[in-house]
Amino acid sequence: MRKKFFYSTLLIAALGSAFTSCSSDNDEGGNLVQELQNFDEAEALIRGAYRPYQTLSSTFTSMVDTPTELGTSYLGAEEDNVTRMVTLDYDKYTETTYSKKTFNALYSGIGTVNDAIEQVQKSTKLTDAQKKLVIGEAKFSRGLFYSWLTVLWGEVPLRLTTAEANNTERASIDAVYTQVVKDLTEAAEVLPTKPSSPINPSKGAAYALLTRVYLQWASVPLNFEEVKAIQSSRVDPAPKAWNKDYLNKVIEYADKVDQLNVYSLQPKFEDLFGIANESKGPEQIFTIFHEGDGIDQQGNHQNHCAWTYPFQETSEINHIQPIHTFENWPNDDPRKAFSIVTEITDPRDGTKHTYLPPVTLPVYGKGVDRSTSESVYTTQLYNYVDRIEIRYAEVLLNKAEALVQLGRNSDAEGPLNLIRERGFKGDKSHNISNPTLEDIQKEWEYEFVYEQRHWQNLTRWKNLIATVLTVKDFEHFDDSYATAGNIGRDGNVVNSYFARIHRFLKAKYEHINGHFYRFPIPSGTQNEDLGIKPQNPGYTD
């Protein structure tokens, strides 16, 4: 039986919108905004902020997985929005559906948060303790939403009250991160140590997000002028000295997560994914609930996109696929066979299906539900698997990366090798001594492929351009795959699928430049100009 949706069953009308929300007892239309009468109403109001965020679970995949060297898509026509994301062919547009949807959904959630905080503060029906808890949940949400906004768009407007709902002034990245840290630290002071479920904000979730936020901030993100200076360059910007104070904050908050004695790695890596494993401890720290299409606006299409047409390796192609088979990922790492599926057996009839050239590419295995015998690997048809926003392994890897950036490489062995030991099913022979940054970077790929971390990592390490340019070394970049019916370099007849993959790889290589360090400021939900100027470098209004 599916669990009850804590922030859906209580949900009352969400009062926030992308750029407006009610700020007084009587709105401009003369409709009375009723005072919150009890704690349940207050909880329901703030949980409404997650409604727009739910719709982004699969959108994040298209935005931050496919525009790198790792991802491709076979969805829709050659010029549709997904293809434009995959091929980095949106510089002549101000937006794609995905950037537009994400930007507006995040601000919609922020609008709901701000309205809820103000209504809770003025309520005479709630106790001080109840107010603190609900406002803490609200600030956690706002911190989460702004952390994504500044990673994807750089300088963005800060809207912290309903009176600022139409503010279009772009705040500096430092100002945004300062607010994110303020919100998350204040949330951590009042949130429960051990929530009833990872779908609910907790002290540990706030601490965990702070490790992510401080690591990104420590890298000294490119500001507007710095992106403008490299907007046409095909060379990444020169490295900067990382902020040591913020790196130490990563370690501090990772230690705070440990001191709660609530979280640890799930003993089996594969038991993190699928309907039987959703929103369960001990590793899942904060998750986004999904009941499915038509119930929570849009289900978690990460599953649908990765495993769109089950057991059909020729007649239909999955919407999103890994663009190569990770040749540099050791085959003896058990996570590889689970995360990048090249072979799978249909439990209904025992038929073995293979997903390899010259027929097709592999499948993102984390989107294939193998968690129960009843699922028959078809959860993607219902899209009701919860999305993991942050898990304990990320906290460990954030800490390991911070330690390496501080030159404390031997100290990074502990958190890094905890992840590797679990990945190798308890085998310590694969542990790494004195890990380098390259070791950390590889571990991010091995542990978190198809979990929306890769683009964020590349922009943090400032090697986005160089990494995308590596597609020239991929098998199907070779011109022998350019036309269906040709004989490819591998000696096989090229089908239309791989001719298209060739075009995708060529487009990635040709289009990548510095302005892709951030996304374009989009229009509003009704295609209106949001008035946020200037547009990010390299994009036209």
LOBA-74280 format. One record per residue (C-alpha): residue number from 1; chain; residue in one letter; x, y, z. Coordinates in nm, 3 decimals, m for minus. Layout:
<recs>
NUM, A, A, X, Y, Z
...
</recs>
This chain:
<recs>
1, A, M, 0.000, 0.000, 0.000
2, A, R, 0.124, 0.345, m0.086
3, A, K, 0.198, 0.573, 0.207
4, A, K, m0.008, 0.883, 0.268
5, A, F, 0.134, 1.200, 0.123
6, A, F, 0.195, 1.411, 0.434
7, A, Y, 0.210, 1.736, 0.246
8, A, S, m0.072, 1.647, 0.012
9, A, T, m0.340, 1.504, 0.235
10, A, L, m0.320, 1.818, 0.445
11, A, L, m0.296, 2.048, 0.146
12, A, I, m0.520, 2.350, 0.121
13, A, A, m0.509, 2.595, m0.167
14, A, A, m0.152, 2.706, m0.230
15, A, L, m0.156, 3.082, m0.214
16, A, G, 0.185, 3.147, m0.369
17, A, S, 0.233, 3.199, m0.737
18, A, A, 0.543, 3.247, m0.947
19, A, F, 0.570, 3.617, m0.876
20, A, T, 0.273, 3.722, m0.662
21, A, S, 0.099, 3.620, m0.344
22, A, C, m0.144, 3.770, m0.097
23, A, S, 0.016, 3.990, 0.165
24, A, S, m0.278, 4.123, 0.362
25, A, D, m0.607, 4.006, 0.505
26, A, N, m0.783, 4.136, 0.197
27, A, D, m0.633, 4.089, m0.146
28, A, E, m0.686, 4.326, m0.438
29, A, G, m0.992, 4.134, m0.549
30, A, G, m1.156, 4.185, m0.212
31, A, N, m1.143, 3.815, m0.117
32, A, L, m1.089, 3.758, 0.252
33, A, V, m0.781, 3.552, 0.344
34, A, Q, m0.890, 3.354, 0.648
35, A, E, m0.664, 3.340, 0.952
36, A, L, m0.499, 3.003, 1.004
37, A, Q, m0.705, 2.818, 1.261
38, A, N, m0.477, 2.535, 1.369
39, A, F, m0.145, 2.361, 1.321
40, A, D, m0.275, 2.128, 1.049
41, A, E, m0.380, 2.424, 0.834
42, A, A, m0.040, 2.587, 0.884
43, A, E, 0.139, 2.265, 0.790
44, A, A, m0.081, 2.223, 0.484
45, A, L, m0.009, 2.576, 0.369
46, A, I, 0.369, 2.541, 0.385
47, A, R, 0.365, 2.192, 0.234
48, A, G, 0.195, 2.353, m0.065
49, A, A, 0.538, 2.486, m0.159
50, A, Y, 0.636, 2.136, m0.268
51, A, R, 0.361, 2.113, m0.527
52, A, P, 0.549, 2.302, m0.800
53, A, Y, 0.876, 2.139, m0.691
54, A, Q, 0.728, 1.793, m0.748
55, A, T, 0.689, 1.870, m1.117
56, A, L, 1.066, 1.914, m1.148
57, A, S, 1.177, 1.563, m1.061
58, A, S, 1.212, 1.460, m1.425
59, A, T, 1.270, 1.814, m1.551
60, A, F, 1.596, 1.830, m1.356
61, A, T, 1.705, 1.520, m1.548
62, A, S, 1.658, 1.693, m1.882
63, A, M, 1.821, 2.015, m1.758
64, A, V, 2.130, 1.887, m1.581
65, A, D, 2.194, 1.532, m1.706
66, A, T, 2.143, 1.550, m2.083
67, A, P, 2.334, 1.877, m2.163
68, A, T, 2.665, 1.712, m2.065
69, A, E, 2.884, 1.448, m2.225
70, A, L, 2.694, 1.172, m2.042
71, A, G, 2.339, 1.204, m2.162
72, A, T, 2.134, 1.182, m2.477
73, A, S, 1.768, 1.170, m2.565
74, A, Y, 1.562, 1.011, m2.836
75, A, L, 1.246, 1.191, m2.744
76, A, G, 1.041, 1.372, m3.007
77, A, A, 1.138, 1.554, m3.323
78, A, E, 1.481, 1.686, m3.411
79, A, E, 1.400, 2.038, m3.293
80, A, D, 1.199, 1.965, m2.981
81, A, N, 1.295, 2.096, m2.638
82, A, V, 1.470, 1.782, m2.519
83, A, T, 1.682, 1.764, m2.832
84, A, R, 1.775, 2.128, m2.794
85, A, M, 1.893, 2.059, m2.439
86, A, V, 2.090, 1.751, m2.544
87, A, T, 2.263, 1.925, m2.835
88, A, L, 2.326, 2.257, m2.656
89, A, D, 2.131, 2.419, m2.936
90, A, Y, 1.934, 2.673, m2.739
91, A, D, 2.168, 2.972, m2.758
92, A, K, 1.947, 3.123, m3.029
93, A, Y, 1.648, 3.096, m2.794
94, A, T, 1.588, 3.266, m2.462
95, A, E, 1.457, 2.947, m2.311
96, A, T, 1.348, 2.589, m2.346
97, A, T, 1.043, 2.438, m2.184
98, A, Y, 1.266, 2.295, m1.913
99, A, S, 1.442, 2.613, m1.808
100, A, K, 1.112, 2.800, m1.816
101, A, K, 0.933, 2.538, m1.611
102, A, T, 1.211, 2.506, m1.354
103, A, F, 1.266, 2.877, m1.299
104, A, N, 0.896, 2.952, m1.255
105, A, A, 0.826, 2.648, m1.039
106, A, L, 1.105, 2.738, m0.798
107, A, Y, 0.977, 3.093, m0.763
108, A, S, 0.624, 2.963, m0.726
109, A, G, 0.739, 2.758, m0.429
110, A, I, 0.917, 3.061, m0.286
111, A, G, 0.598, 3.265, m0.321
112, A, T, 0.405, 3.005, m0.126
113, A, V, 0.677, 2.994, 0.141
114, A, N, 0.679, 3.370, 0.191
115, A, D, 0.302, 3.387, 0.212
116, A, A, 0.293, 3.099, 0.460
117, A, I, 0.557, 3.256, 0.685
118, A, E, 0.360, 3.579, 0.706
119, A, Q, 0.028, 3.405, 0.772
120, A, V, 0.183, 3.187, 1.041
121, A, Q, 0.350, 3.484, 1.208
122, A, K, 0.024, 3.678, 1.241
123, A, S, m0.194, 3.384, 1.347
124, A, T, m0.335, 3.404, 1.699
125, A, K, m0.440, 3.039, 1.694
126, A, L, m0.093, 2.881, 1.687
127, A, T, 0.145, 2.838, 1.977
128, A, D, 0.495, 2.982, 1.959
129, A, A, 0.636, 2.631, 1.930
130, A, Q, 0.407, 2.550, 1.639
131, A, K, 0.499, 2.873, 1.464
132, A, K, 0.871, 2.802, 1.499
133, A, L, 0.835, 2.454, 1.353
134, A, V, 0.628, 2.558, 1.051
135, A, I, 0.848, 2.859, 0.978
136, A, G, 1.151, 2.630, 1.007
137, A, E, 1.002, 2.401, 0.742
138, A, A, 0.931, 2.706, 0.528
139, A, K, 1.289, 2.831, 0.551
140, A, F, 1.423, 2.487, 0.470
141, A, S, 1.217, 2.488, 0.151
142, A, R, 1.320, 2.839, 0.055
143, A, G, 1.685, 2.752, 0.110
144, A, L, 1.651, 2.444, m0.110
145, A, F, 1.478, 2.636, m0.388
146, A, Y, 1.729, 2.921, m0.391
147, A, S, 2.021, 2.678, m0.387
148, A, W, 1.899, 2.543, m0.720
149, A, L, 1.822, 2.886, m0.863
150, A, T, 2.171, 3.026, m0.810
151, A, V, 2.344, 2.710, m0.935
152, A, L, 2.147, 2.716, m1.259
153, A, W, 2.108, 3.091, m1.323
154, A, G, 2.373, 3.266, m1.115
155, A, E, 2.254, 3.602, m0.989
156, A, V, 1.878, 3.590, m0.926
157, A, P, 1.623, 3.814, m0.751
158, A, L, 1.585, 3.760, m0.377
159, A, R, 1.219, 3.760, m0.275
160, A, L, 1.187, 3.708, 0.097
161, A, T, 0.848, 3.865, 0.163
162, A, T, 0.521, 3.891, m0.024
163, A, A, 0.592, 4.262, m0.070
164, A, E, 0.898, 4.162, m0.276
165, A, A, 0.702, 3.923, m0.498
166, A, N, 0.774, 4.130, m0.808
167, A, N, 1.133, 4.221, m0.731
168, A, T, 1.340, 4.185, m1.048
169, A, E, 1.678, 4.309, m0.920
170, A, R, 1.938, 4.036, m0.951
171, A, A, 2.121, 3.978, m0.623
172, A, S, 2.484, 3.871, m0.623
173, A, I, 2.567, 3.503, m0.591
174, A, D, 2.722, 3.570, m0.251
175, A, A, 2.402, 3.740, m0.136
176, A, V, 2.190, 3.446, m0.250
177, A, Y, 2.415, 3.191, m0.080
178, A, T, 2.421, 3.403, 0.235
179, A, Q, 2.042, 3.386, 0.244
180, A, V, 2.038, 3.013, 0.167
181, A, V, 2.275, 2.946, 0.457
182, A, K, 2.070, 3.170, 0.686
183, A, D, 1.748, 2.988, 0.598
184, A, L, 1.894, 2.640, 0.635
185, A, T, 2.076, 2.710, 0.963
186, A, E, 1.765, 2.869, 1.115
187, A, A, 1.559, 2.574, 0.994
188, A, A, 1.803, 2.329, 1.151
189, A, E, 1.755, 2.491, 1.491
190, A, V, 1.387, 2.395, 1.511
191, A, L, 1.333, 2.095, 1.281
192, A, P, 1.306, 1.748, 1.437
193, A, T, 1.613, 1.530, 1.460
194, A, K, 1.440, 1.221, 1.329
195, A, P, 1.140, 1.282, 1.103
196, A, S, 0.861, 1.033, 1.056
197, A, S, 0.968, 0.999, 0.693
198, A, P, 1.239, 1.143, 0.464
199, A, I, 0.965, 1.328, 0.273
200, A, N, 0.949, 1.565, 0.571
201, A, P, 1.221, 1.827, 0.640
202, A, S, 1.450, 1.748, 0.932
203, A, K, 1.754, 1.879, 1.111
204, A, G, 1.967, 1.626, 0.926
205, A, A, 1.823, 1.734, 0.591
206, A, A, 1.916, 2.096, 0.663
207, A, Y, 2.268, 1.997, 0.767
208, A, A, 2.306, 1.775, 0.460
209, A, L, 2.196, 2.051, 0.222
210, A, L, 2.441, 2.286, 0.391
211, A, T, 2.727, 2.051, 0.294
212, A, R, 2.612, 2.077, m0.067
213, A, V, 2.563, 2.453, m0.057
214, A, Y, 2.895, 2.532, 0.113
215, A, L, 3.087, 2.308, m0.129
216, A, Q, 2.938, 2.485, m0.428
217, A, W, 2.994, 2.827, m0.271
218, A, A, 3.352, 2.737, m0.176
219, A, S, 3.436, 2.690, m0.544
220, A, V, 3.383, 3.066, m0.599
221, A, P, 3.115, 3.038, m0.871
222, A, L, 3.157, 3.248, m1.183
223, A, N, 2.978, 3.580, m1.161
224, A, F, 2.795, 3.749, m1.446
225, A, E, 3.096, 3.939, m1.577
226, A, E, 3.318, 3.632, m1.564
227, A, V, 3.068, 3.429, m1.766
228, A, K, 3.038, 3.718, m2.008
229, A, A, 3.415, 3.718, m2.055
230, A, I, 3.418, 3.352, m2.162
231, A, Q, 3.076, 3.334, m2.331
232, A, S, 3.225, 3.252, m2.673
233, A, S, 3.531, 3.068, m2.544
234, A, R, 3.586, 2.697, m2.586
235, A, V, 3.830, 2.694, m2.297
236, A, D, 3.722, 2.674, m1.935
237, A, P, 3.803, 2.967, m1.705
238, A, A, 4.127, 2.962, m1.509
239, A, P, 4.096, 2.787, m1.172
240, A, K, 4.035, 3.000, m0.866
241, A, A, 4.154, 2.948, m0.512
242, A, W, 3.874, 2.781, m0.320
243, A, N, 3.735, 2.945, m0.007
244, A, K, 3.887, 2.752, 0.282
245, A, D, 3.638, 2.882, 0.538
246, A, Y, 3.349, 2.742, 0.337
247, A, L, 3.532, 2.412, 0.281
248, A, N, 3.566, 2.380, 0.656
249, A, K, 3.193, 2.448, 0.686
250, A, V, 3.129, 2.147, 0.458
251, A, I, 3.323, 1.930, 0.702
252, A, E, 3.152, 2.089, 1.004
253, A, Y, 2.803, 2.018, 0.875
254, A, A, 2.891, 1.669, 0.756
255, A, D, 3.007, 1.599, 1.110
256, A, K, 2.679, 1.742, 1.243
257, A, V, 2.492, 1.492, 1.026
258, A, D, 2.698, 1.210, 1.179
259, A, Q, 2.648, 1.338, 1.532
260, A, L, 2.272, 1.294, 1.495
261, A, N, 2.326, 0.915, 1.482
262, A, V, 2.035, 0.882, 1.240
263, A, Y, 2.193, 0.820, 0.898
264, A, S, 2.425, 0.561, 0.748
265, A, L, 2.480, 0.397, 0.413
266, A, Q, 2.222, 0.148, 0.296
267, A, P, 2.413, m0.185, 0.312
268, A, K, 2.317, m0.274, m0.047
269, A, F, 2.353, m0.004, m0.312
270, A, E, 2.072, m0.146, m0.524
271, A, D, 1.833, m0.121, m0.228
272, A, L, 1.826, 0.258, m0.265
273, A, F, 1.606, 0.251, m0.574
274, A, G, 1.262, 0.131, m0.676
275, A, I, 0.915, 0.135, m0.524
276, A, A, 0.998, m0.108, m0.243
277, A, N, 1.285, 0.112, m0.127
278, A, E, 1.145, 0.462, m0.164
279, A, S, 1.179, 0.715, 0.118
280, A, K, 1.333, 0.471, 0.361
281, A, G, 1.629, 0.492, 0.592
282, A, P, 1.902, 0.477, 0.681
283, A, E, 2.055, 0.661, 0.383
284, A, Q, 1.776, 0.870, 0.232
285, A, I, 1.785, 1.205, 0.410
286, A, F, 1.531, 1.408, 0.212
287, A, T, 1.307, 1.285, m0.067
288, A, I, 1.033, 1.427, m0.287
289, A, F, 0.711, 1.231, m0.265
290, A, H, 0.538, 1.108, m0.582
291, A, E, 0.200, 0.939, m0.596
292, A, G, 0.187, 0.935, m0.976
293, A, D, 0.053, 1.116, m1.278
294, A, G, m0.279, 1.287, m1.227
295, A, I, m0.240, 1.284, m0.850
296, A, D, 0.059, 1.503, m0.773
297, A, Q, 0.047, 1.710, m1.094
298, A, Q, 0.323, 1.511, m1.257
299, A, G, 0.474, 1.188, m1.139
300, A, N, 0.843, 1.115, m1.122
301, A, H, 0.922, 1.071, m1.489
302, A, Q, 1.284, 0.986, m1.416
303, A, N, 1.168, 0.627, m1.428
304, A, H, 0.958, 0.676, m1.738
305, A, C, 1.237, 0.856, m1.923
306, A, A, 1.497, 0.591, m1.848
307, A, W, 1.275, 0.288, m1.915
308, A, T, 1.007, 0.425, m2.144
309, A, Y, 0.922, 0.109, m2.339
310, A, P, 1.009, m0.195, m2.126
311, A, F, 1.187, m0.481, m2.299
312, A, Q, 1.176, m0.318, m2.643
313, A, E, 1.530, m0.269, m2.762
314, A, T, 1.443, m0.204, m3.126
315, A, S, 1.085, m0.087, m3.185
316, A, E, 1.095, 0.206, m2.942
317, A, I, 1.382, 0.395, m2.779
318, A, N, 1.398, 0.518, m2.419
319, A, H, 1.360, 0.893, m2.384
320, A, I, 1.689, 0.943, m2.201
321, A, Q, 1.995, 0.720, m2.221
322, A, P, 2.362, 0.719, m2.124
323, A, I, 2.547, 0.820, m2.436
324, A, H, 2.827, 0.566, m2.393
325, A, T, 2.905, 0.268, m2.174
326, A, F, 3.150, 0.435, m1.937
327, A, E, 3.458, 0.268, m2.076
328, A, N, 3.666, 0.420, m1.797
329, A, W, 3.441, 0.276, m1.527
330, A, P, 3.594, m0.056, m1.410
331, A, N, 3.374, m0.352, m1.494
332, A, D, 3.441, m0.509, m1.155
333, A, D, 3.256, m0.224, m0.980
334, A, P, 2.912, m0.380, m0.905
335, A, R, 2.747, m0.038, m0.931
336, A, K, 2.821, m0.026, m1.302
337, A, A, 2.609, m0.325, m1.397
338, A, F, 2.322, m0.193, m1.186
339, A, S, 2.340, 0.173, m1.291
340, A, I, 2.412, 0.123, m1.662
341, A, V, 2.207, m0.172, m1.779
342, A, T, 2.326, m0.354, m2.089
343, A, E, 2.130, m0.674, m2.030
344, A, I, 1.806, m0.749, m1.852
345, A, T, 1.573, m1.046, m1.836
346, A, D, 1.196, m1.015, m1.854
347, A, P, 1.074, m1.208, m1.547
348, A, R, 0.743, m1.281, m1.715
349, A, D, 0.883, m1.511, m1.981
350, A, G, 1.258, m1.531, m1.921
351, A, T, 1.345, m1.346, m2.241
352, A, K, 1.687, m1.181, m2.224
353, A, H, 1.714, m0.833, m2.373
354, A, T, 2.044, m0.670, m2.466
355, A, Y, 2.099, m0.295, m2.493
356, A, L, 2.427, m0.248, m2.678
357, A, P, 2.552, m0.126, m3.016
358, A, P, 2.492, m0.181, m3.299
359, A, V, 2.123, m0.190, m3.194
360, A, T, 2.092, 0.069, m2.921
361, A, L, 2.266, 0.228, m2.623
362, A, P, 2.243, 0.101, m2.263
363, A, V, 1.972, 0.197, m2.015
364, A, Y, 1.998, 0.409, m1.700
365, A, G, 1.937, 0.125, m1.458
366, A, K, 1.838, 0.345, m1.165
367, A, G, 1.518, 0.415, m1.355
368, A, V, 1.433, 0.047, m1.394
369, A, D, 1.239, m0.076, m1.091
370, A, R, 1.374, m0.416, m0.991
371, A, S, 1.283, m0.382, m0.625
372, A, T, 0.991, m0.628, m0.614
373, A, S, 0.896, m0.938, m0.808
374, A, E, 0.553, m0.787, m0.870
375, A, S, 0.687, m0.472, m1.035
376, A, V, 0.796, m0.660, m1.349
377, A, Y, 1.018, m0.357, m1.405
378, A, T, 0.719, m0.144, m1.502
379, A, T, 0.703, 0.122, m1.232
380, A, Q, 0.783, 0.376, m1.503
381, A, L, 0.430, 0.333, m1.635
382, A, Y, 0.292, 0.485, m1.317
383, A, N, 0.572, 0.727, m1.223
384, A, Y, 0.513, 0.699, m0.851
385, A, V, 0.865, 0.636, m0.719
386, A, D, 0.985, 0.910, m0.485
387, A, R, 1.282, 1.118, m0.596
388, A, I, 1.586, 1.124, m0.368
389, A, E, 1.691, 1.488, m0.322
390, A, I, 1.988, 1.412, m0.097
391, A, R, 2.125, 1.097, 0.063
392, A, Y, 2.399, 1.021, 0.312
393, A, A, 2.648, 0.913, 0.044
394, A, E, 2.643, 1.268, m0.092
395, A, V, 2.724, 1.408, 0.251
396, A, L, 3.025, 1.174, 0.269
397, A, L, 3.144, 1.266, m0.079
398, A, N, 3.094, 1.638, m0.016
399, A, K, 3.314, 1.600, 0.291
400, A, A, 3.576, 1.398, 0.105
401, A, E, 3.596, 1.658, m0.172
402, A, A, 3.627, 1.942, 0.079
403, A, L, 3.910, 1.761, 0.256
404, A, V, 4.097, 1.705, m0.072
405, A, Q, 4.049, 2.069, m0.171
406, A, L, 4.203, 2.163, 0.166
407, A, G, 4.503, 1.938, 0.100
408, A, R, 4.396, 1.688, 0.366
409, A, N, 4.396, 1.399, 0.122
410, A, S, 4.462, 1.123, 0.376
411, A, D, 4.169, 1.244, 0.588
412, A, A, 3.944, 1.202, 0.286
413, A, E, 4.008, 0.827, 0.285
414, A, G, 3.749, 0.763, 0.555
415, A, P, 3.437, 0.913, 0.394
416, A, L, 3.540, 0.815, 0.040
417, A, N, 3.616, 0.453, 0.123
418, A, L, 3.293, 0.408, 0.315
419, A, I, 3.118, 0.467, m0.016
420, A, R, 3.355, 0.246, m0.212
421, A, E, 3.333, m0.042, 0.035
422, A, R, 2.956, m0.038, 0.009
423, A, G, 2.980, m0.014, m0.371
424, A, F, 3.211, m0.315, m0.381
425, A, K, 2.990, m0.513, m0.143
426, A, G, 3.226, m0.495, 0.153
427, A, D, 3.546, m0.565, m0.041
428, A, K, 3.810, m0.327, 0.099
429, A, S, 4.068, m0.413, m0.165
430, A, H, 3.933, m0.129, m0.380
431, A, N, 3.987, 0.136, m0.114
432, A, I, 4.194, 0.437, m0.220
433, A, S, 4.484, 0.579, m0.020
434, A, N, 4.548, 0.954, m0.029
435, A, P, 4.269, 1.016, m0.282
436, A, T, 4.322, 1.289, m0.539
437, A, L, 4.063, 1.526, m0.681
438, A, E, 4.046, 1.299, m0.986
439, A, D, 3.955, 1.008, m0.759
440, A, I, 3.677, 1.216, m0.605
441, A, Q, 3.551, 1.322, m0.947
442, A, K, 3.533, 0.962, m1.066
443, A, E, 3.349, 0.858, m0.753
444, A, W, 3.083, 1.122, m0.816
445, A, E, 3.020, 0.961, m1.154
446, A, Y, 3.023, 0.603, m1.028
447, A, E, 2.797, 0.663, m0.729
448, A, F, 2.562, 0.934, m0.857
449, A, V, 2.512, 0.882, m1.229
450, A, Y, 2.153, 0.976, m1.324
451, A, E, 2.097, 1.157, m0.993
452, A, Q, 2.127, 1.516, m1.123
453, A, R, 2.466, 1.595, m0.977
454, A, H, 2.692, 1.591, m1.284
455, A, W, 2.630, 1.935, m1.441
456, A, Q, 2.653, 2.096, m1.098
457, A, N, 2.984, 1.919, m1.040
458, A, L, 3.132, 2.027, m1.374
459, A, T, 3.044, 2.391, m1.315
460, A, R, 3.190, 2.369, m0.965
461, A, W, 3.515, 2.219, m1.094
462, A, K, 3.511, 2.463, m1.388
463, A, N, 3.579, 2.191, m1.643
464, A, L, 3.241, 2.190, m1.817
465, A, I, 3.377, 2.279, m2.160
466, A, A, 3.672, 2.041, m2.154
467, A, T, 3.450, 1.758, m2.034
468, A, V, 3.183, 1.803, m2.300
469, A, L, 3.456, 1.823, m2.566
470, A, T, 3.557, 1.466, m2.478
471, A, V, 3.264, 1.345, m2.689
472, A, K, 3.507, 1.361, m2.981
473, A, D, 3.662, 1.045, m2.838
474, A, F, 3.333, 0.853, m2.825
475, A, E, 3.286, 0.571, m3.074
476, A, H, 2.985, 0.717, m3.250
477, A, F, 3.142, 1.059, m3.301
478, A, D, 3.330, 0.902, m3.592
479, A, D, 3.197, 1.019, m3.929
480, A, S, 3.141, 0.663, m4.045
481, A, Y, 2.819, 0.674, m3.836
482, A, A, 2.685, 0.987, m4.003
483, A, T, 2.439, 0.817, m4.239
484, A, A, 2.204, 0.526, m4.184
485, A, G, 2.301, 0.236, m4.408
486, A, N, 2.672, 0.311, m4.394
487, A, I, 2.918, 0.063, m4.247
488, A, G, 3.034, 0.207, m3.915
489, A, R, 3.385, 0.190, m3.777
490, A, D, 3.276, m0.112, m3.571
491, A, G, 3.201, m0.303, m3.894
492, A, N, 2.824, m0.299, m3.852
493, A, V, 2.553, m0.138, m4.061
494, A, V, 2.456, 0.199, m3.909
495, A, N, 2.090, 0.222, m3.818
496, A, S, 1.894, 0.548, m3.798
497, A, Y, 1.929, 0.551, m3.422
498, A, F, 2.308, 0.571, m3.425
499, A, A, 2.307, 0.818, m3.714
500, A, R, 2.110, 1.044, m3.483
501, A, I, 2.345, 0.977, m3.191
502, A, H, 2.629, 1.083, m3.420
503, A, R, 2.452, 1.411, m3.492
504, A, F, 2.395, 1.466, m3.121
505, A, L, 2.762, 1.414, m3.039
506, A, K, 2.873, 1.643, m3.319
507, A, A, 2.630, 1.911, m3.201
508, A, K, 2.752, 1.891, m2.841
509, A, Y, 3.109, 1.928, m2.960
510, A, E, 3.033, 2.217, m3.195
511, A, H, 2.807, 2.416, m2.963
512, A, I, 2.974, 2.399, m2.623
513, A, N, 3.125, 2.725, m2.501
514, A, G, 3.146, 2.939, m2.189
515, A, H, 2.794, 3.077, m2.185
516, A, F, 2.661, 2.730, m2.099
517, A, Y, 2.790, 2.777, m1.746
518, A, R, 2.440, 2.901, m1.677
519, A, F, 2.093, 2.883, m1.825
520, A, P, 1.895, 3.168, m1.986
521, A, I, 1.654, 3.375, m1.777
522, A, P, 1.319, 3.256, m1.920
523, A, S, 0.980, 3.416, m1.961
524, A, G, 0.692, 3.364, m1.720
525, A, T, 0.435, 3.088, m1.726
526, A, Q, 0.218, 3.292, m1.966
527, A, N, 0.519, 3.383, m2.186
528, A, E, 0.536, 3.726, m2.027
529, A, D, 0.864, 3.915, m1.989
530, A, L, 0.966, 3.882, m1.625
531, A, G, 1.171, 4.200, m1.641
532, A, I, 1.485, 4.040, m1.497
533, A, K, 1.774, 4.216, m1.666
534, A, P, 2.028, 4.177, m1.803
535, A, Q, 1.979, 3.841, m1.970
536, A, N, 2.255, 3.592, m1.897
537, A, P, 2.554, 3.624, m2.134
538, A, G, 2.521, 3.456, m2.472
539, A, Y, 2.142, 3.451, m2.478
540, A, T, 1.912, 3.696, m2.651
541, A, D, 1.594, 3.847, m2.506
</recs>
